Amino acid sequence: MKLITPEQFFKSIKKNKPDIDLDLVKLAYEFAADAHQHQRRQTGEPFVQHSMNIAQQLSELKLDQTTIIAGLLHDVVEDTEISVGALEKEFGEEIASLIVGVTKLKKIRYRGLERYVENLRKMFLAMAEDIRAIFIKLCDRIHNLSTLHALPKEKQMRIALESLEIYASIADRLGIGVLKGKIEDLAFPFVYPKEYFNIKKLFAEKVKFKQPHVENLNEALKKNLFHAGYKDFGIHSRIKHYYSLWRKMQRYDDNIDRIYDLVASRIIVKDVGECYACLGLIHQYWKPLPGRIKDYIAQPKTNGYQSLHTTIFGPDNQYIEIQIRSEKMHNEAEYGAAAHWAYTESGKKPVLMDGKRYEWVSQLLRFQKEANLKPEDFIKNLKFDFFQDRIFVFTPKGDVIDLPDGSTPIDFAYAIHSDIGNSCAQVIVNDKIAALNTKLKNGDIVRVVTDKNRRLPSADWLRIAQTSLAKSKIKDAVKASRKR
Ligand code: MN
């Protein structure tokens, strides 16, 4: 077990974030070490090793000081006697509320029900009042996955599956490629051990064969670009992640020879103009494979990814994929939403890659500056294209039901099943009996108590119900009873 010393930790934080207030980092470290002093991780490590790991990852993402400090302290409220008030007194309101935000996200658990996965993802995003809480949560998950072997088998499976279904997908939506790849590859062996083993073996053989050819191509590319007058450019080979390779192979008859981007050559140039010029240049030297030229600059992927891709018949008579992108696009692909945060912090305006995609990030930044914004108002104002005006509530079993804002327990009951709706006698919201016209809030746990003898909705439920689904079910039930 390799432990990191506080000195090594401070040094690496300073290296990643030269302008950070190191005294504050040291204070937070002492605070966390003290609070967790009697706790150990399942691996046997002192707990504060986990805290340091999260802060370190956040500093690698170049996130702001507040996020890094909050990362260091993220388990203090949940796992120790320290109160939010004490934390706030010591480190201020911003850090304290960020930690509360991280703690809240713990409530969201994936229980292996396919049909609710998408709701769960949306809920995760909706519940995060501060996007930085999600960054902390993703890094927390990465460290937990890397020590998952120390946990009991059933827990391993649940956590790894949740990581694939929820966390990796969220990292992807936020465009943070580095975190998505890490989460998937760490969770993969726990969820699909046999497949992981096979892919790893196959991968090693293929990469061993392919890598030298890509290196040769890179050398040739370097010369040609240099001759053509390019000065500031970078070329490196990038190797595909295990999990994404496995997923891709399923779409290609499990034939690894049909995967052209197992090892790809990646060129990073100055700007968009150079990307296209570079593509033209490459095609003058090596023939492109038909149908494999992709312009993700003109048509970015849904998560904002931009690059030009082409597969060419290279110098060793091998097909090799080349990816061309500007420095900005590269930064975007690796750090996504996290990169936007970093930009704003250093005083520059957030760079919004063609409008829409990151609009909500810039809105987020604006909202956070406004003082005393209540979480409810924040969520209401947050325009993330797919959960605008939606709320997410739990069934007692932890399933997530997605409802329009303003919905009542009646809407909830009918969303589950019309029989539950029709025989609804009472509702319990967060362990308390609630009126049927209560406006539900994000994260409420709702239990419907049914009465077997009750088969008919009351007529005033029509006024209480907000969703058209509930209204039409109520009308149907009333109509059916009249016919009887
Ligand atoms: Mn943690």
Residues whose N, C-alpha, C, O or C-beta is under 5 A from the ligand:
A	BS01	MN	D75 D140
